[in-house]
Amino acid sequence: MKKIGFLICDVGNGHLTQAITFYNILKNNNFIVPIVVSCGYQENLEYKKIFYDSNYDFEKFWIGEEETNNLSLLNKINLIRSILKKMDTERIIKKYKLDMVISFWTPNLRTTFSVPCICIAPQFLINNNFNLKIIIRNFQNKQIPISVGEKNIYSPYWIPYLIDINPIKKIKTNKKIALAYAVSGIDFQKRLFKIAKNNPTFEIHFFFNTNPFINFPSNVIYHKTSRIEFKKYFVKAKCVLCTSGNELIQECIINKIPVATINCSNKQYEQVENMKKYVYKLKYAEIMENDLNLDLLSKKDLSISNKHFLKGLENREEKIIKLINSFLYL
């Protein structure tokens, strides 16, 4: 049985969801996955709690502890700093006798690897980022960039989305509950303030990692970002307002919960591209405008979007295993 290790980042629940989905697929196909490493910032205690509390039987390490004390992953880290520090993946490979490493947006600038290192990221769909082009040029022959959801513009390899396809069990309630989630950005909060004022009959639960920058109307209830707490309200939500990450919008489509979105910043090129894709191209989401009517949003029919999205996930497991097997003997 082949052994595969994971490297994941702390940019949100999306990377953890992807890793868990991938882990389950590999385990179902008789691969051994002995270790998952997170490179998250030490101060991100909420993500660290999520990481350690996930109920899976892989071994978990956090950057700065035990085997990962020399790791330096690229996400949210200056490119030059990353080149200088390098990521000591080889220590992990040798200790656990791994046959392959799979990373979720953690491009590695080492010159050599003893085993194939697959880098999975939706960023490989985007052609307008200078740092990304530098990273791709530095990939070595054992590093394989794989895009998610759509064809890769940097290599021939891509896989279907790694979202959990099991729908939630919704709870019916007479309350008008809306969820709001942002990774960052003052613009989101400014719009949320106006939407809350214009929709006073809605109880809006706002999840954000730090205290809000704005004094919201009384119908906005603040929660510190929590994966577990969020799920409690997600099952009751009439609609969702969020920044333009991948995972939450996809979860809404899977569960037929109407969603409106804006990018957290015009400088965040991934979220800008996601806005174009989910709002204008696929029409999965609405734009989170100041005058958004939550009653109308809540009545949006997502049946066609749901069918279209699920079609793209057909034969996902077979496609992933076929791709993994093709790289095991590089």
Secondary structure as UniProt FT lines:
FT   STRAND          3..8
FT   HELIX           13..28
FT   TURN            29..30
FT   STRAND          32..38
FT   TURN            42..43
FT   HELIX           45..53
FT   STRAND          59..62
FT   TURN            63..64
FT   HELIX           66..68
FT   TURN            69..70
FT   TURN            75..76
FT   HELIX           79..85
FT   HELIX           89..96
FT   STRAND          100..104
FT   STRAND          117..120
FT   HELIX           122..125
FT   HELIX           130..138
FT   TURN            141..142
FT   STRAND          143..148
FT   STRAND          158..159
FT   STRAND          177..181
FT   HELIX           186..198
FT   TURN            200..201
FT   STRAND          203..208
FT   TURN            218..219
FT   STRAND          220..224
FT   HELIX           227..234
FT   TURN            235..236
FT   STRAND          239..243
FT   HELIX           247..254
FT   TURN            255..256
FT   STRAND          259..262
FT   TURN            266..267
FT   HELIX           269..275
FT   HELIX           276..281
FT   STRAND          286..287
FT   TURN            290..291
FT   HELIX           294..298
FT   HELIX           303..311
FT   TURN            312..315
FT   HELIX           316..327
FT   TURN            328..329
//
